[in-house]
Amino acid sequence: MRKYKFLFEELVKRDFNQKYKRTVLGMAWSILSPLLHLLVMKMVFTRFFGRNAPHYTTYLFAGNIVMSFFKEATKNGMASLMKNSKIIQKINVPKYLFLLSRNVSALVNFMLTMLVFFLFCIIDKIQFGPRMLLLIYPVICLTIMNVGIGMILSALFVFFRDIQYLYEVFLTLLTYLSAIFYQVSRFPEKFQPLFLLNPVYVMIKYFRTICIDCIIPSPQYHLLCAFYALFYLAIGAWIYKRYNHEFVYYM
């Protein structure tokens, strides 16, 4: 990795420049975009789902920023190989570098949004404490999972271009299944554990448990987060290793 440090840094810089090219506000959109989404969602859903929900703004914001991070990292990761096909065809470099650069860009945007999230927590009178440091854990797990899913998607995208349209539909479905604006407690108890099959919801719930409930999740819950992260990373790494030499022929 040290050997390709310069290339990796240039890829990250390029991703940032491309994203904010010809925009007046530049990186400020990393903060403004989730804020505008939060404002719209708060106006629409508070009346229906947030009347009796404590700290509903924080509840909504936590779900929104985690889902946005997941979407940005995986969607950009999916196109990472094809958008760099000319480089890959000419130079023999590890193909995961292009995927990692996209994930680093998404992570930086997410961290900027987290600063605003904490500001809203203060406004929403969330009690801060040492437990807040544990939010690093789901961020790490989510980043690892994003890399793994990005590997799977980018490999599929090389062979099947239709995956980009199918994934858009899947993301819409996933958004509604991740309890971003509604509460899982509204469902019968026997159905509530089914939400834990959704890895994005698992990360969202970790944020809410720490911030709103002021509770540290159980060791089993920490293992569940780690399981999803390592599971998708293992599948993605296997696919990259298995089809590494075939990517070039389909670009």
N, C-alpha and C positions, 0 to 999 in steps of 0.2 A: 504493500500500500504506500509506503514511503517513496517508492520509486515513481509512483504516479501522483504524488502530492500536488505538483504544479498543475497538472491536467485537471485534477479534481477541483482545485480552487477556481480555475478558470471556468469550469463547467457550472459551478455554483453561481459565480458572478454573471455568467451569461444568462442563466435562468432568471435571475433577478432583473437584469436589464431588459430581457424580452417581455417579462410580465408587466413591467411598469413603463415600457417604451411609449412615448408620446402621450403620457398621462400628466396632467397638471399637478396632481397631488402626490404622485409617486407612491412611496411605501406607506403613506398615510391611509391608503385604501385598505391596507391590512387590518387597520383598526376600524375605519369607517364602515367597511362592508359588513362585518358581523354586527356592528352597532345598528345599522339600518335594518338588517334582518331581524334583530332582536326587537326593534321598535315596531316593525310591522307585525311580528308574531305576538307581541305583547298586546297590541291593539286588537288583534283578531281573536286571540284565544283566552285572554284573561277573563272575559265575561262568561265564557262557557266552561273553562276548566280551572281557573285560578282564583275564584271567589273565596273559597275556604282553604286554599292551599297556602301554608306558611312560606314566606320568602319565595313567592312564585317567580319573581324576576330572576333571582339566582338560579332557581330550578330550571327555568327556560334557557338562560344564558349558558349554563353548564352543558346542557344537551346540545345546544346550537353550536358551540365552539368545538366540542369533541367531534360532532358529525361533520362539521366543515373541514376540520383537520383531516379526518379520514377520507373525505371526498377529494380534497385537493391532492393529497399525497398519492392516492391510488389511481385517480384519473390521469394525473401527470406522469405517474410511474408507468401506466399502461402504454403511453406513447413514447417512452424514453428510448427504446431501441430503434423504432422506426424513424424518429426525428433525428437520430444520429447515425442513420444507416450509411451515409457517405464516409463518415469517420471510421466506422466499424469495418467497412469494406476495404479501406486503404491501410489502416493501422491495426496491428494486433495488440489490443488493450483489453483488460478485463471488462466485460460488458456490464457488470453490476455497478461500475463507476457512474454510468449515466443515470441509472435508477437511483443510486444513493444521492447524487447531486440534486435530483428533484425532491427527494425526501428531506434533505437538509433545508432546502428553500421553504418547503411547507412547514417544517418544524420552526424555523425562524419566524415565519408569519404567525404561527400558533402562539409562540412565546410572547410576541408583541400583543396579541389579543388577550393573553392571560393577564397582562398588566391592567388592561381595561376591566377584565373580569373581577380582579381583586378590588378595583375601585368601586364597582357595582356591589360587591359583597359588603364593603364598608357602608355604602349608602343604604343597603338593605339590612344593615345592623346585624351582620353575621359575626359571630364571636370568633376571633382569631386566636390561634394558639400553636404550640409546637406541632400539633397533628397536621397542620397545613403543609409541612415539609414533605409529608407522605404523598402529596399529589405528584411528586416526582416519579413515583412508582408507576401509576397508570400511564403517565406520559411516555416513560421508557417502554412499557409493554405495548402501548399503542403504536409507537414509532417502529418497533421491531415487527409488529404485526403488519403495519403498512408496507414495510419493505418486502415481507414475505408475500403478501397479496399482490403488491406491485410486480414482483417477479413472475407470479402466476399469470397475471393479466398481460404483461408485456410480452411474455412468451406466446400466449394465445393470440395476441394481436398480430404478431409476425405471421402466423399461419392462417388466422381467420380474422379478416378485417371487420366482419359483422359483430364481433364481440363488443366494439365500442357502443353500438346502439343498444345491444342487449344489456350492457352494464348500466346505461343511463336509466333504463326501466327498472333494473334491479335496485339502483340507488334510491329511486323514488319509493319503491316498496320498503326498502330498509329504513328509510327516514320515518315512515309511518309506523314501523314495527319497533322503533327504538324509544318510544315513550318520551319524545322530546317536549311535547306540549300537554300531554295528558299524564295521569298518574296510574301506575300499574295497580295500585290498591283498589281502583274502581272495578277491577276484574275479580271474578270468583277466585278464591284461594287456590283451588286445584289447578288453575291455569297460569297463575303468576310465575311459578318456576320455569315455565316454557320460555319466558323472556330471557332467561340466562343462556339460552341456546344462541342468542344473538351477541356476538363478541363486542360489538360497538355499544350496545346497551350495558354490558358488563362494565365497560370503562366509564360510561356516563354515570352509572349508579355509584361507582367508587367516588367520583367527584362529589356527587350529591350527599353521600353518606358522610364524607369528611366535612363538607362545608355547611350543609343544612342540619343534618342530624347530630353533628359534633361527635361522631362515633368513628372509631378506627375499625375498618372491616376485619372480619375473622381471618385467621391463617388460611383456612380453606378457600376463602374468597381471593386472597393473594395468589394462591396456587392456581385458581381458575384463570386469573388474568395472565399469569405466566404460561399456562398451558396453551391458551389461544395464541399468544405471541410466538411461542416456540413451534407450535404445530404448523402454522402457516409459513413461518420462516423455513422450516424443514422441508415442506412441500416445494416451496419456491426455489430453494437451493438445489434440491434434487432435479427439478425441471431444468434449471440453468445448466447444471452439470451434464444432464442427459442429452440435451439438445444444443449445447453450446456451439458445436461446429456446423449445425444445420441452419442456424439463424441466417447466416450470410446468404445462403442460396435462395431464401424466400424474400429478401429485402429488395 
